[in-house]
């Protein structure tokens, strides 16, 4: 990747940058869209897409309540586009379906309402895959009602690798798609927004307005190109290692709150008497320290098999220590606790870790 980067062109991306232009052309072809735009981050890519699609308020964006645009983009949709977010809790507990959309979509011209202008989906979402048939059904309904479709496909590479579905097929139901080069593929920076030529021309204008027009982006684009070519084939191993991690945690008595469909597994260590803070603190003290943040475990292309082995060994050790100390988690407690859990990422506060260390 470094060799790719240092040999990259040194044009100006606001005007003309050869390496970046080639990457954009390749991404458009790969996703089956007319044009593409290189941007610094996935957040900017999503926000550019929403701002470009949205023309004249009132309008709203319908999305999953766990969506990145709802939880992790600093209220950008309201700030940049003046749009309302209508967040849906999937009735099946996994992914939004057409029935969920029909229940929450706002159509018609009632002056009291804020009509749905965009349906935004995320694939993967917390590492889980939306079945393509559900995506197609939602897209057909949306377009029949003059609603745009946007995909936060930051980790769409994982869907393609796991299902064997071409990116162009995964992206076909959407008017715009955001794809991240750093998440999953391991490039140092960058995302790509794809769509029609008209859409990307306007998004490029908004990119400049947002302060996202960059100069010598060649080394960034070259790094992304290397990651796309050389790192995408590594994802099946990542998924297999994640499933091995999940299996080991279950065997140790840990509850899995969101399954390992791709590169993530969400876990709850309370059935073995361990808090997140305890496991974070103990993992950081291993001879080869492991950095954890809470309930979400993410495996990536640089995660070694030994890291998973060390973490599972620590989990078994903590379970045995609690058992030796007389900890018992009753079946009634398990059911009560399980009923209140979700796969939302639980982060551990530094003060909790300090207390656990003491």
LINFEN-V985238 format. One record per pair of residues at least 4 apart in sequence whose C-alpha atoms are under 6 Angstrom apart, sorted by sequence separation. I is the first residue (numbers start at 1). J is the second residue. D is the distance in Angstrom with one decimal. If there is no record, write none. Layout:
I/J/D
I/J/D
This chain:
12/16/5.3
13/17/4.7
17/21/5.9
28/32/5.9
44/48/5.9
48/52/6.0
68/72/5.0
69/73/5.3
76/80/5.7
77/81/5.4
78/82/4.4
96/100/6.0
101/105/5.6
124/128/5.1
143/147/5.3
158/162/6.0
159/163/5.9
160/164/5.2
168/172/5.9
181/185/5.6
182/186/4.5
200/204/5.9
206/210/6.0
208/212/5.4
226/230/5.8
227/231/4.9
228/232/5.7
250/254/5.0
260/264/5.5
270/274/5.1
279/283/5.9
285/289/5.8
299/303/6.0
306/310/6.0
323/327/5.1
333/337/6.0
334/338/5.9
12/17/5.1
28/33/4.9
78/83/5.0
90/95/5.5
124/129/5.0
142/147/4.8
160/165/5.0
182/187/4.3
207/212/5.0
208/213/4.7
249/254/5.3
260/265/4.8
269/274/5.4
270/275/5.9
284/289/4.7
322/327/5.4
11/17/4.2
28/34/5.7
77/83/5.9
90/96/4.9
123/129/5.9
181/187/5.5
182/188/5.7
207/213/6.0
259/265/5.5
283/289/6.0
284/290/5.3
28/35/5.0
182/189/5.6
258/265/5.8
283/290/5.2
284/291/5.9
28/36/5.4
107/115/5.6
258/266/5.0
106/115/4.8
181/190/5.6
257/266/5.4
9/19/5.9
106/116/5.2
181/191/5.4
256/266/6.0
257/267/5.4
180/191/4.2
256/267/4.5
24/36/4.9
179/191/5.5
255/267/5.8
280/292/5.4
24/37/6.0
179/192/5.2
255/268/5.1
178/192/5.8
178/193/4.6
254/269/5.0
177/193/5.7
177/194/5.4
243/260/5.6
176/194/5.6
276/294/5.8
176/195/4.7
175/195/5.9
242/263/5.7
65/87/4.5
60/83/5.2
64/87/5.3
65/88/5.1
239/262/5.0
59/83/5.8
60/84/4.5
61/85/4.9
62/86/4.8
63/87/5.1
64/88/4.8
65/89/5.7
150/174/5.6
239/263/5.2
60/85/5.7
61/86/6.0
149/174/4.9
150/175/5.9
153/178/5.2
154/179/4.5
149/175/5.3
150/176/5.0
151/177/4.7
152/178/5.2
153/179/4.9
154/180/4.4
150/177/5.8
267/295/5.4
118/147/5.4
120/149/6.0
122/151/5.6
266/295/5.4
51/81/5.3
117/147/5.1
118/148/4.6
119/149/5.1
120/150/4.8
121/151/5.0
122/152/4.6
123/153/5.4
266/296/4.6
118/149/5.7
120/151/5.8
124/155/5.7
265/297/5.4
123/156/5.7
264/297/5.6
139/173/5.6
264/298/4.6
263/298/5.8
187/223/5.8
263/299/5.3
97/134/5.9
136/173/6.0
187/224/5.3
98/138/5.2
187/227/5.7
185/227/5.5
181/224/5.8
185/231/5.5
272/319/5.3
296/345/5.7
295/345/5.8
295/346/5.1
294/346/5.3
294/347/4.5
60/114/6.0
293/347/5.5
294/348/5.3
59/114/5.4
60/115/5.9
61/116/5.8
293/348/5.9
58/114/5.7
59/115/5.2
60/116/4.7
59/116/5.8
60/117/5.7
61/118/4.9
62/119/4.8
63/120/5.1
59/117/5.6
61/119/5.8
271/329/5.8
238/300/5.9
252/316/5.5
281/353/5.6
277/352/5.6
277/353/4.7
278/356/5.1
277/356/6.0
258/343/5.6
257/343/5.7
45/178/5.8
128/261/5.5
127/262/5.6
31/167/5.3
32/168/4.7
127/263/6.0
31/168/4.1
127/264/5.0
42/180/5.9
45/193/5.7
41/190/5.2
42/191/5.5
40/190/4.5
41/191/5.3
39/190/5.7
52/203/5.7
39/191/5.3
38/191/6.0
39/192/5.9
38/192/4.6
37/192/5.4
48/203/6.0
37/193/5.1
36/193/5.5
36/194/4.2
35/194/5.8
35/195/5.7
35/196/5.7
33/195/5.3
34/196/4.9
35/197/5.2
34/197/5.5
20/218/5.7
14/213/5.6
19/218/5.2
13/214/5.7
20/221/5.3
13/215/5.0
12/215/4.3
12/216/5.2
11/216/5.5
10/216/5.3
10/218/5.8
9/218/5.2
8/218/5.2
8/219/5.3
5/219/4.2
5/222/5.3
4/222/5.6
5/223/5.6
1/223/5.4
1/226/5.7
